[in-house]
Amino acid sequence: MFDWDDIRVFLAVVRSGTVRGAARQLGITHATVSRRLRGLEERLGSQLFDRVPGGQTLSTVGQSILETAEQIEERMGEIDRRAFAQNTNLAGPVRLSASDSILHALLHPSLRQFHARYPMIEIELTATDRFSDLAQREADIVIRVTRAPLESAYGKKIADSPWGFFASRDYLDNRPAQDRWVGLTHKPALDPLLPAKRVITVNNGIAAAQLIRSGLGIGLLACFLGDSDPALRRVPGTKLIHDLSIWALVHADIRAMPRVRALLDHLYGSLEESRDLIEGRLPNT
């Protein structure tokens, strides 16, 4: 009676709070989300959401089916993972999710080397800071800077990933009487940690690095991002801030699948080679 995609849309609206947010999350159009939601409501004969200022809230009927919908999602994810894990070919797609900063500073050469070794494996790469859902196979492998991984994930910590204070060479050579601060929307990097006026706030590490490189001000960056940029320098007299670690993670159900294992082992080795850079032991001079 029910289409799994309709259930998936229902859960996305629940989690995002809006039709537009669900469309963004699922990578489909606003109109498709609305159509599928209407179709599900027609099959059930009941309205699943009540409109409120700024979004949608679950109706009584919506509340009553939520737990079952989540159970369906869990079972569908399990079916997908188990079927995928049976494919033993070293050919075909593997979904990799990594943050923009990690991809930019650490993974580009590594992925080229992997392709040379395994030309029949296609990497479906998603560059995002959002923690992709391994259970639903939004990604097969996730590389993330985080305090702690999900309990259901399998993998290992690659290295600690401290923050450093960075500025451009020109900024440091002509440092103003009052420093300017480039804020990043991660708690330790948002507000100035030295006497400075915040002049801009940005939600992406690469964008923050570009603004700092332009001479706009001083900001906190992951050492692997700041120290790998020849245009940036650590600010004299500052110390590293230890906050996060880099993890490589996969769902336990697919960790032995040959092409997932091949990419995971390759990434382990590649990131291990960059350990000194990641942990801030190779500062720009």
MORAUR-V543484 format. One record per backbone hydrogen bond with DSSP energy under -1.0 kcal/mol. NH is the residue of the N-H (numbers start at 1). CO is the residue of the C=O. If there is no record, write none. Layout:
BEGIN
NH,CO  NH,CO
END
This chain:
BEGIN
6,3  7,3  8,4  9,5  10,6  11,7  12,8  13,9  14,10  15,11  16,12  17,13  22,18  23,19  24,20  25,21  26,22  27,23  28,23  33,29  34,30  35,31  36,32  37,33  38,34  39,35  40,36  41,37  42,38  43,39  44,40  45,41  46,41  50,57  52,55  55,52  56,17  57,50  59,48  63,59  64,60  65,61  69,65  70,66  71,67  72,68  73,69  74,70  75,71  76,72  77,73  78,74  79,75  80,76  81,77  82,78  83,79  84,80  85,81  87,84  92,120  94,122  96,124  97,141  98,126  103,99  104,100  105,101  106,102  107,102  108,103  111,107  112,108  113,109  114,110  115,111  116,112  117,113  118,114  121,118  122,92  124,94  126,96  128,98  132,130  137,134  138,133  140,95  141,95  142,249  143,97  144,247  146,245  153,150  154,250  156,248  158,246  159,246  161,244  163,241  164,221  166,219  167,233  169,231  172,168  173,169  174,170  181,197  182,218  183,200  184,189  185,202  186,184  189,186  190,187  197,179  199,181  200,181  202,183  208,204  209,205  210,206  211,207  212,208  213,209  214,210  215,212  216,211  218,180  219,166  221,164  223,162  225,222  226,222  227,223  229,226  232,229  233,167  235,165  238,235  241,163  245,146  246,159  247,144  248,156  249,142  250,154  254,251  257,254  261,257  262,258  263,259  264,260  265,261  266,262  267,263  268,264  269,265  270,266  271,267  272,268  273,269  275,272  278,274  279,275  280,277  281,276
END
